[in-house]
Amino acid sequence: MSQSVGTDELLLALADPGQIAALSHIGRDARFSVVAAEAQRFPALKDSDAESVLRFRPDLVLAASFTRPETLALLRRAGIRLVVLDRFDSLDDVYASLRILGRELGQEARAEALIAQCRGRVQALAERLKGARPVRVLTAGVYPFTAGAGTTFQDLCDHAGALNVAAEAGLKGHAPTPSERLLTWNAEVLVISGDRPDASDTRARLAEVPHYRVLPAFKAGRFAVLPGALMSSVSHHRIDAYELLARALHPERFR
């Protein structure tokens, strides 16, 4: 069984249906999960705690390094075999996770086939964007943090013809937003997540944040909108985000 959305997405891609005992407690919520519709076919955890997991008496539990340590400790004490995935920043990390899970499930061939498919899509996108000038972007949200180097957002930029101005300015990881410096970064496009195609919900909330609403990109309405579940994906589904962002930033390359 899977205890996080990211491992849900990996498990559903590799396992036979009969191998899946249950998925995470938010795996059916499309705000967080790319595979919410598919997850409806399987039982779901009531919560992410050890008690909810043990109800299903699983042979193997898939978890992530951000799972609460006390939960992992209780599962280990109960003798449950755990696979804890702890690297998510790059596509190579995803490939490594797929191979680990493929071995655990006896689905090595399926894992390698999916990796080959992913590599083909990434290569095709790189060819389409070859020679394109990277667009200067900043990820913007209502939380007071900005994604710099070494993040899934940086990985997204690296594959979508974008330059992450926060990383260019020296930010690493998810750091407090340096509001007084944002104007000097010259972001051309704000990358935001939204549940609506026009992200009017997110844009309205951003308008209440002074350091965003003064940016030229905000005033001009230059946004690239990605569904929240894709924006935060730590599985192979992040390639969908690469393609969506590339289309938004370089529409001339997709005509």
GIVENJO-V66360 format. One record per pair of residues at least 6 apart in sequence whose C-alpha atoms are under 8 Angstrom apart, sorted by sequence separation. I is the first residue (numbers start at 1). GAP is how many residues later the second one is. D is the distance in Angstrom with one decimal. If there is no record, write none. Layout:
i: <I;I>
gap: <GAP;GAP>
d: <D;D>
//
This chain:
i: <2;26;27;30;46;76;87;88;101;102;140;147;148;157;193;194;195;206;207;212;213;217;232;247;26;28;29;30;45;75;87;102;139;147;157;192;194;206;230;231;247;27;28;45;102;139;194;230;2;11;27;28;99;102;193;154;192;230;231;28;230;27;28;85;99;98;99;154;139;8;226;8;23;148;169;27;98;149;148;149;226;1;4;5;8;23;25;61;63;65;147;148;166;226;1;2;3;4;22;23;24;25;60;61;62;63;64;65;66;95;146;147;165;225;1;2;3;4;5;21;22;23;24;25;50;54;59;60;61;62;63;64;65;149;151;165;224;1;2;3;4;5;20;21;22;23;25;49;50;58;59;60;61;62;63;64;148;149;150;151;165;4;22;24;25;60;62;148;149;150;151;9;24;50;147;148;149;224;9;50;137;147;148;224;9;135;136;137;138;147;148;199;5;8;134;135;136;137;138;147;148;190;198;5;133;134;135;136;137;138;146;147;188;189;190;197;132;134;136;145;146;182;188;189;145;146;187;129;145;146;180;192;194;129;144;145;179;183;190;191;192;193;194;195;126;144;182;189;190;191;192;193;194;195;22;125;188;189;190;191;192;193;194;21;125;189;191;193;21;122;193;3;4;3;138;3;136;137;140;136;137;138;139;140;141;136;137;138;139;140;141;135;136;137;138;139;135;137;7;7;1;7;3;4;6;1;2;3;4;1;2;3;4;1;2;3;89;90;141;89;90;4;89;142;88;91;142;90;141;89;140;142;140;153;152;152;156;160;159;160;162;156;157;160;161;19;156;160;14;159;162;10;14;161;160;161;11;15;10;14;15;14;14;14;135;122;118;121;125;132;118;129;129;128;128;94;94;95;94;89;91;88;88;31;34;31;32;33;34;31;32;33;31;30;34;32;33;34;10;9;10;6;6;7;9;6>
gap: <6;6;6;6;6;6;6;6;6;6;6;6;6;6;6;6;6;6;6;6;6;6;6;6;7;7;7;7;7;7;7;7;7;7;7;7;7;7;7;7;7;8;8;8;8;8;8;8;9;9;9;9;9;9;9;10;10;10;10;11;11;12;12;12;12;13;13;13;14;15;15;16;16;16;16;17;17;17;18;18;18;19;19;19;19;19;19;19;19;19;19;19;19;19;20;20;20;20;20;20;20;20;20;20;20;20;20;20;20;20;20;20;20;20;21;21;21;21;21;21;21;21;21;21;21;21;21;21;21;21;21;21;21;21;21;21;21;22;22;22;22;22;22;22;22;22;22;22;22;22;22;22;22;22;22;22;22;22;22;22;22;23;23;23;23;23;23;23;23;23;23;24;24;24;24;24;24;24;25;25;25;25;25;25;26;26;26;26;26;26;26;26;27;27;27;27;27;27;27;27;27;27;27;28;28;28;28;28;28;28;28;28;28;28;28;28;29;29;29;29;29;29;29;29;30;30;30;31;31;31;31;31;31;32;32;32;32;32;32;32;32;32;32;32;33;33;33;33;33;33;33;33;33;33;34;34;34;34;34;34;34;34;34;35;35;35;35;35;37;37;38;42;44;45;49;50;50;50;50;51;51;51;51;51;51;52;52;52;52;52;52;53;53;53;53;53;54;54;55;56;57;57;58;58;58;59;59;59;59;60;60;60;60;61;61;61;61;61;61;62;62;63;63;63;64;64;64;65;65;66;66;67;72;78;80;82;82;82;83;83;84;85;85;85;85;86;86;86;87;87;87;88;88;88;89;89;90;90;91;91;92;93;96;97;114;117;118;118;118;118;121;121;124;125;126;140;141;141;142;145;145;146;147;164;195;196;196;196;196;197;197;197;198;199;199;200;200;203;225;226;226;227;228;228;228;229>
d: <5.5;7.1;5.6;5.1;5.9;7.3;5.6;6.4;7.9;4.4;7.1;6.4;6.5;6.1;7.1;7.7;7.6;6.5;5.3;6.7;6.6;7.5;8.0;7.6;7.5;7.5;5.6;7.7;5.9;7.9;7.8;7.7;6.7;7.3;6.4;7.8;6.8;7.0;7.0;7.5;6.6;7.3;4.1;6.6;7.2;6.8;5.8;6.0;7.3;7.8;5.7;6.6;6.7;5.5;7.1;6.5;7.5;7.2;6.5;5.5;5.7;6.2;5.9;6.7;6.0;5.7;7.3;7.7;7.8;6.0;7.0;6.7;7.2;7.1;7.3;7.5;7.8;7.6;5.1;4.8;7.2;5.8;7.6;6.1;6.8;6.9;5.4;7.1;7.2;6.0;6.9;4.3;7.5;7.3;5.2;6.4;6.3;5.2;6.0;6.4;5.7;4.5;6.6;6.3;6.1;6.2;5.0;6.0;7.9;6.3;7.2;7.7;6.0;7.8;4.9;4.8;4.6;7.9;6.9;7.5;4.7;4.9;5.4;5.5;5.2;7.8;6.8;5.0;5.0;5.0;4.7;4.8;4.8;7.7;7.9;7.7;6.7;5.8;5.7;7.5;7.9;5.4;7.5;6.9;5.2;6.2;5.3;5.8;7.5;7.5;6.6;5.9;6.3;6.1;6.3;5.9;7.5;6.3;6.3;5.6;6.6;7.5;6.5;7.6;6.4;7.5;7.7;4.8;4.6;5.5;7.3;7.8;7.0;6.4;7.6;4.6;5.6;5.9;7.4;6.1;6.4;7.4;5.1;7.3;6.4;6.5;6.0;5.9;6.0;5.9;6.1;6.4;7.3;8.0;4.8;4.7;4.8;5.3;6.0;4.6;7.2;6.6;7.2;6.1;7.2;4.6;5.7;6.2;6.0;6.7;5.5;6.6;7.9;5.7;7.1;7.1;6.9;5.6;6.1;5.9;5.5;7.3;5.6;8.0;5.3;6.2;6.8;7.8;4.4;5.2;7.4;6.9;6.3;6.6;5.8;4.8;5.5;6.2;6.4;5.8;6.2;5.5;6.3;5.9;7.1;5.6;7.7;5.1;4.8;4.7;5.1;4.8;5.4;6.9;7.4;7.8;7.2;5.4;6.2;6.0;6.3;5.3;6.0;6.8;7.9;6.8;7.5;4.8;6.7;7.6;6.5;7.8;7.9;6.3;6.0;7.8;7.3;5.1;6.1;5.1;5.8;6.6;5.7;6.1;6.5;5.2;4.9;5.1;4.6;5.5;7.8;6.7;6.5;5.7;6.0;5.9;7.4;6.6;6.3;6.8;6.3;7.5;7.1;7.7;8.0;6.3;5.8;6.0;6.1;5.0;4.7;5.3;6.7;6.2;6.4;7.8;6.4;7.9;7.6;5.2;6.6;8.0;4.7;6.7;7.1;7.6;6.1;5.7;6.7;6.7;7.9;7.4;7.7;7.6;7.3;7.4;7.7;5.1;5.9;6.7;7.9;7.1;7.6;5.9;6.2;8.0;5.6;4.4;7.9;8.0;7.7;6.8;6.8;7.5;8.0;7.7;7.6;6.8;7.9;8.0;7.1;6.5;6.2;6.4;6.8;7.2;7.2;7.8;7.2;7.9;7.4;7.9;6.8;6.3;7.8;7.1;5.8;7.9;6.3;7.5;7.4;5.5;7.8;7.3;5.6;7.8;6.6;5.2;6.5;6.1;4.5;7.9;5.7;6.9;7.8;8.0;8.0;7.4;6.4;6.4;7.6;6.8;5.6;7.7;7.9;5.8>
//
